[in-house]
Each structure stands twice: as C-alpha cells, then as structure tokens.
Amino acid sequence: MWSDEFDGTSVDTTKWGYDVGGDGWGNNELEYYTDGANVSVANSVLTIEARQEAMGGRNYTSTRMLTKGKAFWTFGKIEARIKLPQGKGMWPAFWLLGENIDTAGYPACGEIDVMEMVGGTDANGTNNDAIVWGSLHRPDEATNPPATVKSLTAEFINPGNVPFSNDFHVFGIEWNATTMSYYVDGVVYETVDISSKTDGFEVFQRPFFVILNLAVGGDWPGAPDATTVFPQQMLVDWVRVYQQSA
C-alpha cells in the first residue's frame, strides 16, 4: 500500500513531516527535535542522528519524523528494516499514534509501539542494547475521563545477546480486527487479543500514522553517562505497509 525505500538524496516531505521542539515530549526526554537538521538520506538509507550539542535550552539534538496528515492506516502489516544505536540514554523507536490525536488527545487516540530500545547496561548487568520492546497503550476507561493509560508490553532478546547496533533487523506488526502480533526478523514474540472492542481496545479499530524517532534520555532509559558515545545513529533501510487485498 505504501513504502519509503529512501532511494533519493533527501527526506520525501510528501510522506514525512517533523515534530519540532524540546519540551520533553511527555517523557522528560533531553533532546531538542529539529526540523530535519539531524536527518540525511544516502545509499538508500535514512539516518537519524542524535548529537551532543546545545539547542533550544537542551544539550542534545535529534529528529522525530512522522506520516501524520500524509498517510495513515487501519490494520495491515507494518514493518521497517532498522539498525539501532547503542549506549546508555539512547531510546530509538518505530511506533504509531491514532490519527485522531489532535481531537481525542492522548491516551484516547491509542499508541502502538512496534519497536523501542533503551540502550546501555543496567545495574544488574543486562545488555539492554540487545533487547527491544513491543507495546500497546490504550485509555483506561475505568477513570472518568479516561486520562490514564493501560499498557501491554513484551520484550524480545536478540539471539546470542548480540546488540541490535551490529546489523539491520526487520521490526514489524501484523494487525487486524482481532489480533496485534509483534515480530523481529519474522519471529513472532507477542500476540495481543484486541477483538473485544471494549476496555479501551476499540481504539485499535481506527487509523494510525507512523513515527520514527531517536530520543536521548527520558524517564525510561535515563540520561546518557560517561560511557555514551556521540553522535549515535538510527539507520532505516525502508518502511513498508501492506494491507490485505479485497
């Protein structure tokens, strides 16, 4: 139905726009997202680069790009081939938000996280650079208004505990009216039943748009430390959306 193979020499602005600013984005992130200054396209690869530099009252810059208002889908197979960054404080993501976010707000719009990684090594010695997460976030309808979030999350550990920065991998979902399945390189590691259309799951029966971003710091990954090397890059070979034919 739709794809970006990044075959040109710049971002295709008929397909992508940018979120710009440094207000923390609801997660106390530390970067300032620029209007394309931290992206490049060459050799059929999109590069999103996080840099340690001052801008907009922040000490880091990066990019958050999205198909909002340009392309959005209800159901399908949505995947991207990505080589991830590494290191403490790195938070790359490939995800979706409900197209109605401007009218419904968050979390009423719903959120589908196809892939997130929080880099570095944690206090227990876990190699977080080898772990990605898939999640579903929906409104908690037990509250009035339903302003809090209910979440389902699962992790995928790269075989051999190899960092995802070592090579490209395909991260994707298969989404229909009854289930949402998450996979890495074709291996399904999480399937969620969304068929009830109650308890907030009805949001996943509506259109969603795609986001690619590389955050620095935030509530989940924590801040970069002395071991974090800058710049860090998130490399995207392609993004593809399939839907079943009628």
C-alpha positions as CSV (number, residue, x, y, z in Angstrom):
1,M,0.0,0.0,0.0
2,W,2.8,2.4,0.9
3,S,6.5,2.4,1.3
4,D,9.6,4.6,1.6
5,E,12.8,2.9,0.3
6,F,14.8,6.1,0.9
7,D,16.2,5.9,-2.6
8,G,16.6,9.7,-3.1
9,T,19.1,12.2,-1.6
10,S,16.7,13.8,0.9
11,V,13.6,13.0,3.0
12,D,10.4,12.9,0.9
13,T,8.3,15.6,2.5
14,T,5.2,14.3,0.7
15,K,5.5,11.3,3.0
16,W,7.1,12.7,6.2
17,G,6.8,15.7,8.5
18,Y,8.6,16.6,11.7
19,D,7.8,17.2,15.3
20,V,9.9,20.1,16.5
21,G,10.9,21.2,20.0
22,G,12.4,20.3,23.3
23,D,9.6,20.2,25.9
24,G,10.4,16.6,27.0
25,W,7.6,15.1,24.9
26,G,5.7,13.8,28.0
27,N,8.7,11.6,29.0
28,N,11.2,14.1,30.3
29,E,13.4,13.5,27.2
30,L,16.6,15.5,27.0
31,E,16.8,16.3,23.3
32,Y,15.6,19.1,21.0
33,Y,14.0,17.7,17.9
34,T,15.0,19.7,14.8
35,D,13.1,20.3,11.6
36,G,15.2,17.8,9.6
37,A,18.7,19.1,10.5
38,N,19.5,15.7,12.1
39,V,18.5,13.5,9.2
40,S,20.1,12.5,5.9
41,V,19.4,10.1,3.0
42,A,22.1,8.4,1.1
43,N,22.8,5.0,-0.4
44,S,19.1,4.0,0.1
45,V,19.3,4.6,3.9
46,L,17.7,7.2,6.1
47,T,20.0,8.3,9.0
48,I,18.6,9.9,12.1
49,E,21.5,11.3,14.2
50,A,21.5,12.2,17.9
51,R,24.2,14.8,18.7
52,Q,25.5,16.3,21.9
53,E,25.0,19.9,21.1
54,A,23.1,22.8,22.6
55,M,19.8,23.9,21.1
56,G,16.6,25.3,22.4
57,G,17.7,25.0,26.1
58,R,18.7,21.4,25.6
59,N,22.1,19.7,25.4
60,Y,21.2,17.2,22.7
61,T,19.6,17.3,19.3
62,S,17.8,14.6,17.2
63,T,14.8,14.1,14.9
64,R,11.3,12.8,15.2
65,M,9.6,12.3,11.8
66,L,6.0,11.1,11.2
67,T,3.4,10.5,8.5
68,K,0.7,12.3,10.3
69,G,-1.7,14.0,7.9
70,K,0.0,12.4,5.0
71,A,-0.5,8.6,5.4
72,F,-2.4,6.5,7.9
73,W,-3.9,3.1,8.1
74,T,-6.3,0.8,9.9
75,F,-4.9,-2.8,10.0
76,G,-2.1,-4.2,7.9
77,K,1.4,-5.4,8.1
78,I,3.7,-2.5,9.0
79,E,7.4,-3.1,9.2
80,A,10.8,-1.4,8.9
81,R,14.4,-2.6,8.5
82,I,16.5,-0.7,11.0
83,K,20.0,-0.7,12.5
84,L,19.8,0.7,16.0
85,P,22.2,2.9,18.0
86,Q,23.7,1.8,21.3
87,G,24.6,3.2,24.7
88,K,23.1,4.5,27.9
89,G,20.3,7.1,27.3
90,M,19.6,6.0,23.7
91,W,15.9,5.5,23.0
92,P,15.1,4.7,19.4
93,A,11.5,4.0,18.4
94,F,9.4,2.9,15.5
95,W,5.7,3.4,16.5
96,L,2.2,4.6,15.7
97,L,-0.3,7.0,17.1
98,G,-4.0,7.4,16.4
99,E,-4.7,9.8,13.6
100,N,-7.3,11.5,15.8
101,I,-4.8,12.6,18.4
102,D,-5.5,16.3,17.8
103,T,-9.2,15.9,18.6
104,A,-9.2,12.9,21.0
105,G,-6.0,13.6,22.8
106,Y,-3.7,11.1,24.4
107,P,-4.2,8.3,25.5
108,A,-7.7,8.2,23.9
109,C,-6.0,8.1,20.5
110,G,-4.1,4.9,21.3
111,E,-0.4,4.0,20.8
112,I,1.2,1.1,19.0
113,D,4.9,0.7,19.8
114,V,6.3,-1.6,17.1
115,M,9.9,-1.3,18.4
116,E,11.6,0.5,21.3
117,M,15.0,0.1,22.8
118,V,16.6,1.7,25.8
119,G,20.3,1.3,25.4
120,G,23.3,0.6,27.7
121,T,23.8,-1.8,30.6
122,D,21.6,-1.7,33.6
123,A,22.5,-2.2,37.3
124,N,22.0,-5.9,37.0
125,G,24.5,-6.2,34.1
126,T,21.7,-6.7,31.5
127,N,22.8,-5.8,28.0
128,N,19.9,-3.5,27.0
129,D,21.4,-2.9,23.6
130,A,20.3,-6.5,22.7
131,I,16.6,-6.1,23.9
132,V,13.7,-4.5,22.1
133,W,10.1,-4.0,23.3
134,G,6.7,-4.1,21.7
135,S,3.8,-2.4,23.4
136,L,0.2,-1.4,23.2
137,H,-1.1,1.6,25.1
138,R,-4.8,2.4,25.4
139,P,-7.1,4.6,27.6
140,D,-8.2,3.3,31.0
141,E,-11.9,3.5,30.7
142,A,-12.4,2.9,34.4
143,T,-11.4,6.5,35.0
144,N,-13.5,9.5,34.2
145,P,-12.4,11.0,31.9
146,P,-10.2,8.0,30.7
147,A,-7.0,10.0,31.1
148,T,-4.7,7.3,32.4
149,V,-3.0,4.6,30.3
150,K,-3.4,0.8,30.3
151,S,-0.4,-1.0,28.7
152,L,0.7,-4.4,27.5
153,T,4.4,-4.8,26.8
154,A,6.7,-7.7,25.8
155,E,10.4,-8.0,25.2
156,F,12.5,-9.7,22.5
157,I,16.1,-10.6,23.2
158,N,18.4,-10.8,20.2
159,P,19.8,-14.4,19.8
160,G,23.2,-14.6,21.3
161,N,22.6,-11.4,23.2
162,V,24.0,-9.5,20.2
163,P,23.4,-5.7,20.2
164,F,20.9,-4.5,17.7
165,S,23.6,-2.0,16.6
166,N,25.6,-4.8,14.9
167,D,23.3,-5.2,11.9
168,F,19.9,-4.3,10.4
169,H,16.8,-6.1,11.6
170,V,13.2,-6.1,10.5
171,F,10.7,-5.0,13.2
172,G,7.0,-5.3,12.5
173,I,3.4,-5.9,13.4
174,E,0.6,-7.8,11.8
175,W,-2.6,-6.0,12.8
176,N,-6.2,-7.0,12.1
177,A,-9.6,-6.5,13.8
178,T,-8.9,-9.3,16.3
179,T,-5.2,-9.5,17.0
180,M,-2.0,-7.5,17.1
181,S,1.2,-9.6,16.6
182,Y,4.8,-8.3,17.0
183,Y,7.8,-9.8,15.3
184,V,11.5,-9.4,14.8
185,D,13.1,-10.9,11.7
186,G,9.9,-12.9,11.2
187,V,9.9,-14.3,14.7
188,V,6.6,-13.5,16.5
189,Y,7.1,-12.9,20.2
190,E,3.9,-11.2,21.2
191,T,0.2,-11.5,20.1
192,V,-2.5,-9.4,21.8
193,D,-6.2,-10.1,21.5
194,I,-7.9,-6.8,20.6
195,S,-11.2,-8.3,19.5
196,S,-13.3,-7.2,22.5
197,K,-13.5,-3.6,21.3
198,T,-14.1,-2.8,25.0
199,D,-11.8,-1.8,27.9
200,G,-10.0,0.7,25.6
201,F,-9.3,-1.8,22.8
202,E,-11.7,-0.1,20.5
203,V,-9.0,2.5,19.7
204,F,-7.2,-0.1,17.7
205,Q,-10.0,-0.3,15.1
206,R,-9.1,3.2,13.8
207,P,-6.4,4.8,11.6
208,F,-2.9,5.3,12.9
209,F,0.2,7.1,11.5
210,V,3.8,6.1,11.7
211,I,6.6,7.7,13.7
212,L,10.4,7.2,13.6
213,N,12.5,8.9,16.3
214,L,15.7,8.7,18.3
215,A,15.2,10.2,21.8
216,V,18.0,11.0,24.2
217,G,17.3,10.3,27.9
218,G,13.9,10.3,29.4
219,D,12.0,8.5,32.2
220,W,12.6,5.0,30.8
221,P,16.3,5.0,29.6
222,G,17.7,7.6,31.9
223,A,20.3,10.1,30.9
224,P,23.4,9.3,28.9
225,D,26.5,8.7,31.0
226,A,30.3,8.8,30.6
227,T,30.1,5.6,28.5
228,T,27.8,7.0,25.9
229,V,29.5,7.9,22.7
230,F,28.1,10.7,20.4
231,P,26.9,11.0,17.8
232,Q,24.6,8.0,17.7
233,Q,22.7,6.9,14.6
234,M,19.5,5.1,13.8
235,L,19.7,3.8,10.3
236,V,16.5,2.9,8.4
237,D,16.7,0.9,5.2
238,W,13.0,1.0,4.4
239,V,9.5,1.3,5.9
240,R,6.7,-0.7,4.3
241,V,2.9,-1.0,4.8
242,Y,0.9,-3.9,3.4
243,Q,-2.9,-4.5,3.6
244,Q,-4.9,-7.5,2.5
245,S,-6.5,-7.2,-0.9
246,A,-10.3,-7.1,-1.1
